[in-house]
Amino acid sequence: MEKLLLGLKLSTSWTDPPMLLMAAIPYAAACLSVSAACLHHGLHPLGAALPWLVTWLAWNVGYHRWLPDRGVDTTRYLRWRDPALRRYYRHRRVPMAALYEYYIAEKFDWNPACEGGDCYQILQRHRDKFVNYKVTAAQLLWLSTQFLPAWLTGTGLGVGSSSGKSVPETAKEIDEHYNKGNRVFAAMLGQTMTYTCAIFGEVPQFASDAYDGDYHASASDGALERAQHRKIEQICERLELREGETFLDIGCGWGTLVRHVAKNKRCQATGVTLSKEGHRFCNESSDATGADTEVLLCDYREIPPQRRFDKIASIEMAEHVGLANFGPVYLKKIREMMQKPDSRFVLQVSGLRQGAGFADLAWGLFMAKYIFPGADASTPLHFYIQQCELAGFEVEAVENIGGHYSFTLHKWYDNWLSHRDEILNGDIDAISEFSTGVHLFRLQEFFLAYSTIAAAAGSATCYQVVLRRNTAEFPRCTVRREQGRVGAAVAQREVDAVCRPVMDVIGM
């Protein structure tokens, strides 16, 4: 049901692609009913097969062949390894859903004669010349498994149902993505080990422009690290953290925010994570940096009910809790843990475009299948605001940081490409995943390139929301003193002081 609810949240009208896609469910039910009625009443078997024959003709001849689809030479952009696919797509656009499946499966390479064979640049500048956004049969088949129990569909990367939101099902979801190995994530995230949108003070430079294809130069210029430091400072500022307060980070990842709050704000900092690899990294990094932190390895629902905190943050974790759990379980739990009338909560969460088109839908389905299975609470902004208010929160501020999201993803892409040889040689490889070596490299490469484009186009975005309990006791009539932004040189020194010991922990 989570996928159905998400489709409803994304749609503005009944003709929006998510609604059209969901119409396949009653259509399939009607076809089954007609076939069953024909067989039950002893009619000719052709009557039972007729709905499916008409569907097959409409799908394959009408939708995938008759609609405008030709007139492009895909070999200008793709070097096909599979002869059958080369013949079929020689002058036919490739559905985006098929393109990423073929690339991950090594069915083609990017043509080095086009943009130097760079995945991001080819997709950014040429995708609409050789790609379409038609729904494929494979997508419909995968979506159908989301309504079945995981024990029936099987599990694994891109396989089976990801709609369950029980504690064991959530732990499985987190394990499949976040327990790949800390060196894998370091190759993408850089020194800060922060898997969330950064806040940039200036437009960064990338290998695709100023650095002229030099991924290492982009990865080592320090812009991403300074931007992550800026984001962390902004969160602390919006929480109005004061020395000695208790702080909770729900979904703390590798503990960067928790360590910063403990060391620089002198607060009692606690983090919660479901990732065993992340938990180990948090503890080792706190020891290496001398940060006095507490990191719990548990589901947010398992935080001891007696615990209370002055300030709480949850940075791009809430997408995983599910639509049904978002308000009555997740937000209710957070509100109960807020200790004082002036306690604040910062929620940073990724979102999707309202009234999603077919291009938006293609990206969303890719992410749901391969990158963040079960992250069904990634929705347009109105859902988050409504749920927060229904849960007893007052919205103090909302900022759309989607442009920074694209910058962040682009920097992660350059980081990942700068480690290409180490990943392909197996020096950096996943330790607890179905994807390793070439498969791992291509999956992350496509994800980061495609997501950079999606965020820049508005298909995906990110919001930072400041919340407080909606009570009469909250001190509203105050003026918050803005803390001065630290300069780039100061920020870089602070980043180096914190990050260098952390990277030594995993030998990066």
C-alpha positions as semicolon CSV with decimal commas, in nm:
position;residue;x (nm);y (nm);z (nm)
1;M;0,000;0,000;0,000
2;E;0,296;0,237;0,053
3;K;0,355;0,265;-0,324
4;L;-0,014;0,340;-0,385
5;L;-0,015;0,612;-0,121
6;L;0,302;0,763;-0,267
7;G;0,147;0,773;-0,615
8;L;-0,151;0,961;-0,474
9;K;0,075;1,212;-0,296
10;L;0,277;1,280;-0,614
11;S;-0,025;1,338;-0,838
12;T;-0,200;1,668;-0,899
13;S;-0,463;1,533;-1,141
14;W;-0,601;1,196;-1,249
15;T;-0,399;1,216;-1,570
16;D;-0,059;1,249;-1,400
17;P;0,179;0,959;-1,475
18;P;0,172;0,811;-1,122
19;M;-0,208;0,786;-1,144
20;L;-0,192;0,636;-1,493
21;L;0,061;0,382;-1,370
22;M;-0,160;0,284;-1,079
23;A;-0,450;0,238;-1,322
24;A;-0,272;-0,080;-1,433
25;I;-0,392;-0,245;-1,111
26;P;-0,770;-0,222;-1,174
27;Y;-0,709;-0,289;-1,544
28;A;-0,528;-0,614;-1,465
29;A;-0,805;-0,707;-1,221
30;A;-1,067;-0,647;-1,492
31;C;-0,877;-0,864;-1,740
32;L;-0,852;-1,143;-1,484
33;S;-1,225;-1,117;-1,411
34;V;-1,316;-1,142;-1,780
35;S;-1,088;-1,442;-1,829
36;A;-1,220;-1,615;-1,518
37;A;-1,582;-1,555;-1,623
38;C;-1,518;-1,699;-1,970
39;L;-1,359;-2,012;-1,829
40;H;-1,623;-2,053;-1,558
41;H;-1,912;-2,041;-1,807
42;G;-1,742;-2,274;-2,054
43;L;-1,699;-2,016;-2,329
44;H;-1,442;-2,047;-2,604
45;P;-1,084;-2,024;-2,465
46;L;-1,020;-1,740;-2,709
47;G;-1,261;-1,529;-2,505
48;A;-1,047;-1,581;-2,196
49;A;-0,732;-1,493;-2,389
50;L;-0,879;-1,192;-2,572
51;P;-0,817;-0,926;-2,301
52;W;-0,453;-1,027;-2,276
53;L;-0,410;-1,040;-2,656
54;V;-0,552;-0,689;-2,690
55;T;-0,327;-0,571;-2,407
56;W;-0,019;-0,726;-2,570
57;L;-0,095;-0,562;-2,906
58;A;-0,164;-0,222;-2,746
59;W;0,151;-0,241;-2,533
60;N;0,402;-0,370;-2,786
61;V;0,265;-0,238;-3,115
62;G;0,086;0,078;-3,008
63;Y;0,285;0,206;-2,710
64;H;0,638;0,084;-2,772
65;R;0,651;0,076;-3,154
66;W;0,387;0,305;-3,303
67;L;0,437;0,609;-3,081
68;P;0,729;0,833;-3,193
69;D;1,041;0,643;-3,103
70;R;1,276;0,639;-3,402
71;G;1,509;0,866;-3,594
72;V;1,814;0,855;-3,368
73;D;2,151;0,684;-3,400
74;T;2,215;0,557;-3,046
75;T;2,569;0,446;-3,136
76;R;2,675;0,811;-3,126
77;Y;2,632;0,791;-2,748
78;L;2,645;0,421;-2,661
79;R;2,883;0,141;-2,759
80;W;2,669;-0,171;-2,749
81;R;2,832;-0,494;-2,633
82;D;2,520;-0,702;-2,698
83;P;2,467;-0,756;-3,076
84;A;2,092;-0,813;-3,038
85;L;2,047;-0,488;-2,847
86;R;2,266;-0,305;-3,098
87;R;2,036;-0,415;-3,381
88;Y;1,715;-0,342;-3,190
89;Y;1,818;0,003;-3,065
90;R;2,025;0,105;-3,367
91;H;1,766;0,369;-3,460
92;R;1,527;0,347;-3,168
93;R;1,529;0,544;-2,842
94;V;1,608;0,346;-2,528
95;P;1,360;0,359;-2,236
96;M;1,538;0,511;-1,938
97;A;1,430;0,212;-1,727
98;A;1,603;-0,021;-1,973
99;L;1,908;0,204;-2,010
100;Y;2,020;0,176;-1,648
101;E;1,947;-0,197;-1,638
102;Y;2,161;-0,251;-1,949
103;Y;2,442;-0,032;-1,817
104;I;2,461;-0,201;-1,479
105;A;2,458;-0,541;-1,656
106;E;2,748;-0,429;-1,883
107;K;2,540;-0,447;-2,202
108;F;2,694;-0,123;-2,330
109;D;2,963;0,136;-2,254
110;W;2,947;0,511;-2,299
111;N;3,096;0,615;-2,632
112;P;3,432;0,785;-2,557
113;A;3,388;0,993;-2,873
114;C;3,098;1,171;-2,700
115;E;3,193;1,390;-2,401
116;G;3,495;1,168;-2,336
117;G;3,263;0,882;-2,237
118;D;3,161;1,060;-1,915
119;C;2,830;0,926;-1,785
120;Y;2,714;1,255;-1,633
121;Q;2,800;1,473;-1,931
122;I;2,638;1,239;-2,184
123;L;2,317;1,216;-1,981
124;Q;2,314;1,587;-1,900
125;R;2,371;1,713;-2,254
126;H;2,234;1,440;-2,480
127;R;1,988;1,211;-2,297
128;D;1,679;1,348;-2,471
129;K;1,836;1,263;-2,807
130;F;1,849;0,888;-2,743
131;V;1,630;0,817;-2,437
132;N;1,254;0,804;-2,382
133;Y;1,065;0,777;-2,054
134;K;0,815;0,506;-2,143
135;V;0,715;0,260;-1,874
136;T;0,853;-0,089;-1,937
137;A;0,712;-0,433;-1,864
138;A;1,001;-0,492;-1,623
139;Q;0,895;-0,187;-1,421
140;L;0,535;-0,308;-1,403
141;L;0,652;-0,652;-1,295
142;W;0,871;-0,503;-1,021
143;L;0,590;-0,278;-0,902
144;S;0,357;-0,577;-0,881
145;T;0,595;-0,742;-0,633
146;Q;0,554;-0,445;-0,397
147;F;0,207;-0,571;-0,308
148;L;0,334;-0,915;-0,210
149;P;0,513;-1,028;0,108
150;A;0,894;-1,039;0,097
151;W;0,899;-1,413;0,176
152;L;0,716;-1,471;-0,153
153;T;0,908;-1,230;-0,377
154;G;1,258;-1,292;-0,242
155;T;1,502;-1,022;-0,137
156;G;1,818;-0,859;-0,263
157;L;1,936;-0,560;-0,463
158;G;1,649;-0,457;-0,691
159;V;1,450;-0,768;-0,601
160;G;1,132;-0,820;-0,401
161;S;0,902;-0,609;-0,190
162;S;1,035;-0,306;-0,004
163;S;0,701;-0,184;0,126
164;G;0,712;-0,338;0,474
165;K;0,798;-0,104;0,760
166;S;0,828;-0,335;1,060
167;V;1,148;-0,314;1,264
168;P;1,298;-0,631;1,103
169;E;1,201;-0,517;0,751
170;T;1,352;-0,173;0,808
171;A;1,672;-0,331;0,944
172;K;1,698;-0,543;0,627
173;E;1,649;-0,237;0,408
174;I;1,921;-0,044;0,591
175;D;2,156;-0,342;0,587
176;E;2,133;-0,381;0,209
177;H;2,231;-0,021;0,140
178;Y;2,435;0,115;0,432
179;N;2,645;-0,190;0,521
180;K;2,841;-0,199;0,196
181;G;3,157;-0,106;0,381
182;N;3,289;0,223;0,513
183;R;3,562;0,247;0,249
184;V;3,298;0,229;-0,025
185;F;3,114;0,526;0,123
186;A;3,437;0,718;0,189
187;A;3,517;0,689;-0,182
188;M;3,193;0,872;-0,254
189;L;3,132;1,103;0,043
190;G;3,484;1,228;0,102
191;Q;3,645;1,316;0,433
192;T;3,333;1,427;0,621
193;M;3,151;1,094;0,570
194;T;2,823;1,285;0,551
195;Y;2,556;1,124;0,331
196;T;2,321;1,425;0,323
197;C;2,281;1,746;0,127
198;A;2,550;2,007;0,196
199;I;2,507;2,386;0,194
200;F;2,750;2,567;-0,037
201;G;2,861;2,925;0,014
202;E;2,956;2,960;-0,353
203;V;2,898;2,770;-0,677
204;P;3,151;2,482;-0,671
205;Q;3,369;2,370;-0,958
206;F;3,352;2,022;-1,110
207;A;3,543;1,791;-1,340
208;S;3,280;1,857;-1,606
209;D;3,365;2,228;-1,625
210;A;3,651;2,416;-1,456
211;Y;3,866;2,109;-1,387
212;D;3,848;1,987;-1,749
213;G;3,782;1,620;-1,673
214;D;4,016;1,596;-1,373
215;Y;3,808;1,413;-1,110
216;H;4,092;1,414;-0,859
217;A;4,122;1,794;-0,873
218;S;3,750;1,830;-0,806
219;A;3,757;1,572;-0,526
220;S;4,050;1,737;-0,349
221;D;3,954;2,106;-0,367
222;G;3,784;2,100;-0,023
223;A;3,459;2,259;-0,147
224;L;3,241;1,966;-0,041
225;E;3,399;1,944;0,304
226;R;3,349;2,316;0,365
227;A;2,989;2,291;0,245
228;Q;2,915;2,001;0,479
229;H;3,069;2,197;0,766
230;R;2,848;2,492;0,671
231;K;2,539;2,269;0,671
232;I;2,623;2,128;1,015
233;E;2,677;2,478;1,154
234;Q;2,344;2,588;1,006
235;I;2,165;2,297;1,175
236;C;2,323;2,385;1,510
237;E;2,229;2,750;1,462
238;R;1,868;2,668;1,379
239;L;1,845;2,441;1,681
240;E;1,987;2,724;1,896
241;L;2,213;2,475;2,071
242;R;2,358;2,589;2,401
243;E;2,643;2,441;2,600
244;G;2,537;2,155;2,827
245;E;2,212;2,076;2,642
246;T;2,118;1,724;2,540
247;F;2,107;1,656;2,167
248;L;1,976;1,361;1,963
249;D;2,052;1,283;1,597
250;I;1,808;1,021;1,463
251;G;1,972;0,837;1,175
252;C;2,319;0,968;1,255
253;G;2,499;0,783;0,974
254;W;2,872;0,798;1,043
255;G;2,832;1,036;1,337
256;T;2,976;1,357;1,191
257;L;2,702;1,582;1,330
258;V;2,708;1,407;1,669
259;R;3,085;1,451;1,704
260;H;3,065;1,815;1,598
261;V;2,795;1,892;1,855
262;A;2,986;1,712;2,131
263;K;3,322;1,877;2,061
264;N;3,236;2,224;1,929
265;K;2,906;2,295;2,105
266;R;2,991;2,108;2,426
267;C;2,656;1,933;2,437
268;Q;2,566;1,582;2,551
269;A;2,532;1,429;2,204
270;T;2,352;1,103;2,125
271;G;2,310;0,938;1,786
272;V;2,090;0,653;1,665
273;T;2,170;0,430;1,369
274;L;2,058;0,092;1,232
275;S;2,381;0,037;1,038
276;K;2,631;-0,193;1,207
277;E;2,914;-0,058;0,992
278;G;2,812;0,299;1,069
279;H;2,788;0,225;1,441
280;R;3,139;0,080;1,446
281;F;3,272;0,379;1,254
282;C;3,102;0,623;1,495
283;N;3,261;0,465;1,801
284;E;3,608;0,438;1,647
285;S;3,596;0,796;1,517
286;S;3,478;0,935;1,851
287;D;3,772;0,762;2,018
288;A;4,013;0,895;1,753
289;T;3,890;1,254;1,784
290;G;3,826;1,257;2,158
291;A;3,455;1,331;2,115
292;D;3,237;1,225;2,408
293;T;2,939;1,076;2,223
294;E;2,679;0,806;2,272
295;V;2,564;0,614;1,964
296;L;2,278;0,364;1,992
297;L;2,248;0,074;1,748
298;C;1,871;0,045;1,725
299;D;1,556;0,146;1,540
300;Y;1,418;0,490;1,630
301;R;1,114;0,307;1,768
302;E;1,341;0,126;2,013
303;I;1,489;0,438;2,177
304;P;1,415;0,394;2,551
305;P;1,081;0,566;2,619
306;Q;1,215;0,752;2,923
307;R;1,485;0,938;2,723
308;R;1,433;1,313;2,675
309;F;1,638;1,568;2,478
310;D;1,659;1,946;2,454
311;K;1,724;1,952;2,079
312;I;1,667;1,687;1,810
313;A;1,773;1,655;1,447
314;S;1,688;1,398;1,182
315;I;1,881;1,459;0,862
316;E;1,752;1,270;0,555
317;M;1,647;0,964;0,755
318;A;1,270;1,021;0,769
319;E;1,219;0,902;0,410
320;H;1,275;0,547;0,535
321;V;0,999;0,541;0,799
322;G;0,712;0,501;0,552
323;L;0,406;0,711;0,480
324;A;0,183;0,531;0,728
325;N;0,439;0,564;1,009
326;F;0,552;0,920;0,939
327;G;0,307;1,107;1,158
328;P;0,153;0,868;1,413
329;V;0,476;0,679;1,488
330;Y;0,788;0,875;1,386
331;L;0,679;1,233;1,460
332;K;0,486;1,126;1,769
333;K;0,799;0,959;1,907
334;I;1,006;1,272;1,845
335;R;0,753;1,504;2,008
336;E;0,739;1,282;2,316
337;M;1,120;1,299;2,350
338;M;1,134;1,681;2,341
339;Q;1,223;1,786;2,693
340;K;1,149;2,159;2,729
341;P;0,894;2,415;2,608
342;D;1,164;2,572;2,387
343;S;1,295;2,243;2,246
344;R;1,348;2,247;1,871
345;F;1,358;1,984;1,599
346;V;1,534;2,020;1,262
347;L;1,406;1,788;0,991
348;Q;1,604;1,766;0,668
349;V;1,432;1,547;0,415
350;S;1,444;1,478;0,042
351;G;1,133;1,536;-0,166
352;L;0,984;1,475;-0,509
353;R;0,808;1,704;-0,756
354;Q;0,434;1,756;-0,715
355;G;0,256;1,653;-1,036
356;A;0,542;1,425;-1,139
357;G;0,593;1,374;-1,514
358;F;0,722;1,061;-1,684
359;A;1,085;1,178;-1,654
360;D;1,035;1,234;-1,279
361;L;0,868;0,894;-1,248
362;A;1,155;0,716;-1,425
363;W;1,408;0,860;-1,178
364;G;1,187;0,782;-0,878
365;L;1,139;0,419;-0,979
366;F;1,514;0,375;-1,034
367;M;1,585;0,508;-0,685
368;A;1,311;0,294;-0,529
369;K;1,445;-0,022;-0,690
370;Y;1,822;0,010;-0,662
371;I;1,931;0,288;-0,425
372;F;1,682;0,347;-0,142
373;P;1,433;0,058;-0,144
374;G;1,147;0,136;0,089
375;A;1,217;0,511;0,113
376;D;0,850;0,570;0,041
377;A;0,811;0,883;0,250
378;S;1,005;1,091;-0,004
379;T;0,715;1,312;-0,114
380;P;0,621;1,667;-0,211
381;L;0,651;1,926;0,066
382;H;0,281;1,949;0,151
383;F;0,278;1,596;0,296
384;Y;0,561;1,675;0,539
385;I;0,408;2,002;0,656
386;Q;0,063;1,853;0,704
387;Q;0,196;1,557;0,899
388;C;0,410;1,780;1,121
389;E;0,116;2,002;1,207
390;L;-0,114;1,705;1,268
391;A;0,149;1,562;1,504
392;G;0,144;1,878;1,718
393;F;0,438;2,070;1,571
394;E;0,452;2,434;1,467
395;V;0,656;2,510;1,155
396;E;0,910;2,782;1,226
397;A;1,096;2,783;0,894
398;V;1,125;2,590;0,568
399;E;1,409;2,616;0,317
400;N;1,427;2,446;-0,020
401;I;1,791;2,343;-0,069
402;G;1,742;2,148;-0,393
403;G;2,014;2,338;-0,578
404;H;2,263;2,249;-0,306
405;Y;2,142;1,887;-0,338
406;S;2,250;1,885;-0,704
407;F;2,589;2,040;-0,617
408;T;2,640;1,779;-0,343
409;L;2,555;1,487;-0,571
410;H;2,784;1,623;-0,841
411;K;3,074;1,642;-0,596
412;W;3,000;1,286;-0,484
413;Y;3,007;1,182;-0,850
414;D;3,352;1,336;-0,896
415;N;3,471;1,171;-0,574
416;W;3,348;0,831;-0,694
417;L;3,506;0,867;-1,038
418;S;3,836;0,970;-0,877
419;H;3,846;0,622;-0,716
420;R;3,750;0,433;-1,034
421;D;4,067;0,223;-1,059
422;E;4,064;0,123;-0,691
423;I;3,700;0,013;-0,713
424;L;3,736;-0,179;-1,039
425;N;4,055;-0,346;-0,913
426;G;3,878;-0,458;-0,596
427;D;4,092;-0,247;-0,360
428;I;3,766;-0,077;-0,255
429;D;3,477;-0,321;-0,264
430;A;3,145;-0,380;-0,093
431;I;3,162;-0,620;0,201
432;S;2,791;-0,684;0,257
433;E;2,607;-0,625;-0,068
434;F;2,495;-0,801;-0,384
435;S;2,684;-0,542;-0,586
436;T;3,063;-0,556;-0,609
437;G;3,340;-0,459;-0,848
438;V;3,220;-0,341;-1,190
439;H;2,855;-0,379;-1,089
440;L;2,908;-0,163;-0,781
441;F;3,099;0,102;-0,974
442;R;2,844;0,130;-1,254
443;L;2,544;0,134;-1,022
444;Q;2,684;0,419;-0,811
445;E;2,814;0,604;-1,117
446;F;2,472;0,602;-1,282
447;F;2,293;0,686;-0,957
448;L;2,508;0,990;-0,887
449;A;2,504;1,121;-1,245
450;Y;2,129;1,070;-1,287
451;S;2,049;1,218;-0,944
452;T;2,263;1,527;-1,005
453;I;2,054;1,593;-1,316
454;A;1,724;1,512;-1,142
455;A;1,794;1,753;-0,856
456;A;1,897;2,031;-1,096
457;A;1,575;1,977;-1,295
458;G;1,351;1,972;-0,987
459;S;1,251;1,606;-1,013
460;A;1,411;1,568;-0,671
461;T;1,480;1,827;-0,406
462;C;1,564;1,861;-0,039
463;Y;1,399;2,057;0,241
464;Q;1,526;2,179;0,575
465;V;1,239;2,234;0,819
466;V;1,265;2,390;1,166
467;L;0,992;2,271;1,405
468;R;0,884;2,329;1,762
469;R;0,603;2,196;1,975
470;N;0,283;2,388;1,910
471;T;0,211;2,488;2,267
472;A;0,122;2,814;2,440
473;E;0,435;2,786;2,655
474;F;0,681;2,820;2,365
475;P;0,868;3,155;2,388
476;R;0,775;3,299;2,048
477;C;0,835;3,668;2,119
478;T;1,214;3,660;2,103
479;V;1,476;3,770;1,854
480;R;1,725;3,505;1,756
481;R;2,079;3,635;1,732
482;E;2,238;3,510;1,410
483;Q;2,579;3,359;1,458
484;G;2,842;3,486;1,221
485;R;2,936;3,261;0,931
486;V;3,289;3,135;0,961
487;G;3,525;3,215;0,678
488;A;3,643;2,954;0,430
489;A;3,993;2,932;0,579
490;V;3,858;2,885;0,933
491;A;3,605;2,629;0,811
492;Q;3,879;2,436;0,629
493;R;4,097;2,425;0,944
494;E;3,804;2,294;1,148
495;V;3,726;2,034;0,882
496;D;4,087;1,916;0,869
497;A;4,108;1,890;1,248
498;V;3,801;1,667;1,262
499;C;3,827;1,469;0,938
500;R;4,190;1,365;0,921
501;P;4,176;1,138;1,230
502;V;3,846;0,995;1,102
503;M;3,994;0,899;0,763
504;D;4,287;0,734;0,939
505;V;4,037;0,500;1,107
506;I;3,956;0,330;0,773
507;G;4,291;0,385;0,604
508;M;4,171;0,633;0,339
